[in-house]
Amino acid sequence: WRPALRRPPPAPDPSSASPDFVHMLQEGSIARLSGLQSQPLLNGVTVKVVKYQSLKQRYVVTFPSGERGRATFKPENLLPLNSIVPARVEVSIGASIDLTEDLPRVDASVGASIDLT
């Protein structure tokens, strides 16, 4: 008898993902435009997210400098600026069970540390 080898499921492809998978910027988020090919002069411009249009899978944004009105962009063309992404996250979980007493006693602990540097 040999155990069957199973391959892990493939990672989701962001281009075919549901809007909820890609939708990460919230209303009011600040982002920088990036990777635009049809309007390369807008790359690097800062925008503010108004809302996400799930049917079109685009973000509606405004230009805080006021030089343009609203526009829509694909999620992959917006780099979040006001998001904090931790450099390192450590989580520890511990548990012990004491069976020497009449009633078993369970002690559990959870700890976490986040490095933002």
TORFI-786667 format. One line per 5 residues: number of its first residue (from 1); their letters; for each residue x, y negated, z negated of N, C-alpha, C. Coordinates in nm, 3 decimals. Layout:
NUM> A> X/Y/Z/X/Y/Z/X/Y/Z; ...
***
This chain:
1> WRPAL> 0.084/0.119/0.000/0.000/0.000/0.000/0.087/-0.123/0.000; 0.055/-0.220/0.084/0.127/-0.346/0.089/0.027/-0.460/0.083; 0.056/-0.559/0.002/-0.037/-0.672/-0.004/-0.039/-0.747/0.129; -0.155/-0.792/0.164/-0.170/-0.869/0.287/-0.108/-1.007/0.269; -0.031/-1.049/0.365/0.028/-1.182/0.361/-0.071/-1.281/0.423
6> RRPPP> -0.095/-1.386/0.351/-0.188/-1.487/0.402/-0.115/-1.617/0.423; -0.144/-1.678/0.532/-0.088/-1.810/0.558/-0.173/-1.915/0.489; -0.109/-2.019/0.439/-0.189/-2.126/0.379/-0.270/-2.195/0.487; -0.385/-2.252/0.449/-0.465/-2.322/0.550/-0.387/-2.443/0.602; -0.407/-2.478/0.729/-0.335/-2.593/0.785/-0.378/-2.722/0.717
11> APDPS> -0.287/-2.816/0.711/-0.318/-2.947/0.654/-0.418/-3.017/0.744; -0.508/-3.098/0.686/-0.605/-3.168/0.769/-0.537/-3.266/0.862; -0.587/-3.276/0.981/-0.535/-3.370/1.080/-0.607/-3.503/1.060; -0.535/-3.611/1.020/-0.602/-3.738/0.994/-0.679/-3.792/1.114; -0.635/-3.759/1.237/-0.705/-3.813/1.354/-0.842/-3.748/1.372
16> SASPD> -0.862/-3.628/1.316/-0.991/-3.563/1.329/-1.066/-3.561/1.196; -1.016/-3.634/1.099/-1.076/-3.633/0.965/-1.205/-3.712/0.963; -1.284/-3.681/0.862/-1.407/-3.756/0.843/-1.370/-3.897/0.798; -1.459/-3.993/0.814/-1.429/-4.129/0.770/-1.392/-4.136/0.623; -1.449/-4.048/0.539/-1.417/-4.052/0.396/-1.272/-4.015/0.370
21> FVHML> -1.213/-3.930/0.456/-1.074/-3.891/0.439/-0.982/-4.009/0.466; -1.014/-4.088/0.566/-0.930/-4.198/0.607/-0.962/-4.326/0.529; -1.086/-4.339/0.485/-1.133/-4.460/0.420/-1.072/-4.474/0.282; -0.968/-4.558/0.270/-0.901/-4.573/0.143/-0.896/-4.718/0.096; -0.908/-4.813/0.184/-0.904/-4.953/0.145/-1.042/-4.998/0.098
26> QEGSI> -1.046/-5.068/-0.012/-1.172/-5.116/-0.067/-1.200/-5.259/-0.019; -1.324/-5.300/-0.031/-1.361/-5.437/0.001/-1.276/-5.532/-0.083; -1.219/-5.632/-0.016/-1.136/-5.728/-0.086/-0.988/-5.694/-0.085; -0.953/-5.573/-0.040/-0.812/-5.533/-0.034/-0.737/-5.621/0.065; -0.611/-5.642/0.037/-0.524/-5.717/0.127/-0.435/-5.616/0.199
31> ARLSG> -0.420/-5.634/0.331/-0.340/-5.542/0.411/-0.261/-5.619/0.515; -0.161/-5.552/0.571/-0.082/-5.611/0.678/-0.105/-5.529/0.804; -0.126/-5.597/0.917/-0.147/-5.528/1.044/-0.014/-5.470/1.093; -0.021/-5.350/1.148/0.100/-5.282/1.192/0.066/-5.183/1.303; 0.159/-5.167/1.396/0.144/-5.067/1.501/0.047/-5.104/1.612
36> LQSQP> 0.008/-5.231/1.619/-0.084/-5.272/1.725/-0.009/-5.281/1.857; -0.064/-5.221/1.961/0.000/-5.224/2.092/-0.068/-5.321/2.186; -0.201/-5.333/2.175/-0.272/-5.423/2.266/-0.257/-5.569/2.224; -0.233/-5.594/2.094/-0.213/-5.729/2.043/-0.090/-5.731/1.951; 0.029/-5.709/2.006/0.148/-5.696/1.922/0.182/-5.822/1.842
41> LLNGV> 0.135/-5.937/1.885/0.162/-6.060/1.811/0.094/-6.061/1.675; -0.008/-5.976/1.657/-0.076/-5.969/1.528/-0.005/-5.877/1.427; 0.092/-5.798/1.474/0.167/-5.713/1.381/0.235/-5.801/1.276; 0.219/-5.763/1.150/0.278/-5.840/1.040/0.184/-5.942/0.980; 0.070/-5.967/1.044/-0.027/-6.065/0.993/-0.103/-6.003/0.876
46> TVKVV> -0.125/-6.083/0.773/-0.198/-6.038/0.654/-0.347/-6.061/0.675; -0.429/-5.961/0.637/-0.574/-5.969/0.651/-0.641/-5.925/0.521; -0.769/-5.957/0.509/-0.849/-5.917/0.393/-0.962/-5.827/0.442; -0.978/-5.711/0.377/-1.081/-5.615/0.417/-1.219/-5.663/0.373; -1.312/-5.668/0.468/-1.451/-5.705/0.440/-1.533/-5.580/0.411
51> KYQSL> -1.521/-5.479/0.499/-1.595/-5.354/0.481/-1.540/-5.250/0.577; -1.586/-5.127/0.558/-1.550/-5.017/0.648/-1.673/-4.976/0.727; -1.660/-4.968/0.859/-1.771/-4.922/0.945/-1.749/-4.774/0.973; -1.823/-4.689/0.902/-1.799/-4.545/0.914/-1.834/-4.491/1.053; -1.935/-4.546/1.119/-1.970/-4.495/1.253/-1.859/-4.525/1.354
56> KQRYV> -1.798/-4.640/1.344/-1.691/-4.677/1.436/-1.553/-4.638/1.384; -1.547/-4.598/1.256/-1.422/-4.564/1.189/-1.320/-4.677/1.202; -1.367/-4.797/1.170/-1.285/-4.918/1.176/-1.311/-5.002/1.052; -1.209/-5.078/1.014/-1.224/-5.177/0.908/-1.257/-5.311/0.969; -1.350/-5.382/0.907/-1.378/-5.521/0.943/-1.292/-5.604/0.850
61> VTFPS> -1.214/-5.696/0.909/-1.124/-5.778/0.830/-1.141/-5.925/0.866; -1.096/-6.011/0.774/-1.086/-6.154/0.802/-0.940/-6.195/0.790; -0.910/-6.305/0.850/-0.775/-6.360/0.846/-0.775/-6.475/0.746; -0.716/-6.456/0.627/-0.721/-6.558/0.523/-0.668/-6.694/0.566; -0.577/-6.698/0.663/-0.525/-6.827/0.707/-0.629/-6.907/0.786
66> GERGR> -0.737/-6.840/0.828/-0.847/-6.908/0.894/-0.831/-6.932/1.043; -0.721/-6.883/1.103/-0.699/-6.909/1.245/-0.787/-6.822/1.335; -0.848/-6.719/1.281/-0.934/-6.631/1.360/-1.056/-6.595/1.276; -1.158/-6.543/1.344/-1.278/-6.495/1.274/-1.257/-6.351/1.229; -1.365/-6.278/1.223/-1.358/-6.135/1.185/-1.310/-6.053/1.303
71> ATFKP> -1.247/-5.940/1.270/-1.201/-5.846/1.371/-1.207/-5.706/1.311; -1.200/-5.604/1.395/-1.200/-5.465/1.347/-1.072/-5.396/1.389; -1.023/-5.307/1.300/-0.900/-5.234/1.326/-0.911/-5.091/1.275; -0.835/-5.002/1.338/-0.828/-4.863/1.293/-0.756/-4.858/1.159; -0.790/-4.760/1.074/-0.724/-4.747/0.944/-0.572/-4.736/0.954
76> ENLLP> -0.522/-4.667/1.057/-0.378/-4.649/1.068/-0.304/-4.778/1.103; -0.377/-4.884/1.139/-0.314/-5.012/1.170/-0.315/-5.109/1.053; -0.358/-5.061/0.936/-0.362/-5.146/0.816/-0.275/-5.086/0.707; -0.175/-5.161/0.663/-0.089/-5.118/0.553/-0.131/-5.193/0.427; -0.178/-5.122/0.324/-0.224/-5.189/0.203/-0.109/-5.264/0.135
81> LNSIV> -0.139/-5.387/0.089/-0.038/-5.468/0.021/-0.063/-5.477/-0.128; -0.186/-5.469/-0.171/-0.215/-5.485/-0.313/-0.240/-5.353/-0.382; -0.184/-5.245/-0.329/-0.196/-5.114/-0.392/-0.066/-5.083/-0.462; -0.074/-5.028/-0.580/0.045/-4.985/-0.653/0.057/-4.835/-0.636; 0.167/-4.793/-0.578/0.192/-4.651/-0.558/0.307/-4.612/-0.650
86> PARVE> 0.283/-4.526/-0.748/0.391/-4.490/-0.839/0.505/-4.418/-0.769; 0.627/-4.449/-0.811/0.744/-4.382/-0.756/0.752/-4.238/-0.806; 0.708/-4.215/-0.930/0.716/-4.082/-0.987/0.606/-4.064/-1.091; 0.541/-3.950/-1.091/0.438/-3.917/-1.189/0.473/-3.783/-1.251; 0.477/-3.779/-1.383/0.502/-3.654/-1.453/0.383/-3.622/-1.540
91> VSIGA> 0.338/-3.497/-1.535/0.225/-3.453/-1.617/0.267/-3.326/-1.688; 0.237/-3.319/-1.817/0.267/-3.197/-1.891/0.141/-3.151/-1.965; 0.121/-3.021/-1.965/0.005/-2.962/-2.031/0.056/-2.848/-2.119; 0.013/-2.846/-2.242/0.057/-2.740/-2.332/-0.061/-2.685/-2.411; -0.051/-2.559/-2.449/-0.156/-2.498/-2.530/-0.093/-2.388/-2.614
96> SIDLT> -0.150/-2.369/-2.733/-0.106/-2.258/-2.818/-0.228/-2.200/-2.888; -0.224/-2.071/-2.910/-0.334/-2.002/-2.978/-0.275/-1.930/-3.100; -0.332/-1.958/-3.218/-0.288/-1.894/-3.342/-0.389/-1.785/-3.377; -0.345/-1.659/-3.367/-0.434/-1.545/-3.393/-0.415/-1.487/-3.532; -0.332/-1.551/-3.617/-0.304/-1.495/-3.749/-0.412/-1.527/-3.851
101> EDLPR> -0.499/-1.621/-3.822/-0.605/-1.657/-3.915/-0.733/-1.583/-3.879; -0.834/-1.593/-3.966/-0.962/-1.525/-3.941/-1.026/-1.573/-3.811; -1.024/-1.702/-3.791/-1.077/-1.760/-3.667/-0.959/-1.809/-3.583; -0.952/-1.767/-3.459/-0.842/-1.815/-3.375/-0.844/-1.968/-3.364; -0.727/-2.026/-3.369/-0.714/-2.170/-3.358/-0.641/-2.203/-3.228
106> VDASV> -0.697/-2.295/-3.151/-0.637/-2.334/-3.024/-0.594/-2.479/-3.035; -0.470/-2.505/-3.003/-0.418/-2.641/-2.996/-0.384/-2.670/-2.851; -0.425/-2.783/-2.802/-0.396/-2.821/-2.664/-0.345/-2.964/-2.662; -0.256/-2.991/-2.567/-0.205/-3.127/-2.552/-0.184/-3.158/-2.405; -0.201/-3.282/-2.370/-0.180/-3.329/-2.234/-0.100/-3.458/-2.243
111> GASID> 0.001/-3.470/-2.160/0.082/-3.591/-2.157/0.109/-3.634/-2.016; 0.128/-3.762/-1.996/0.157/-3.812/-1.862/0.247/-3.933/-1.873; 0.333/-3.951/-1.772/0.413/-4.072/-1.762/0.416/-4.113/-1.616; 0.412/-4.243/-1.592/0.411/-4.296/-1.456/0.523/-4.398/-1.445; 0.610/-4.379/-1.347/0.721/-4.470/-1.322/0.685/-4.555/-1.201
116> LT> 0.669/-4.685/-1.221/0.629/-4.776/-1.113/0.749/-4.843/-1.045; 0.869/-4.810/-1.086/0.987/-4.873/-1.025/1.031/-4.803/-0.901
***
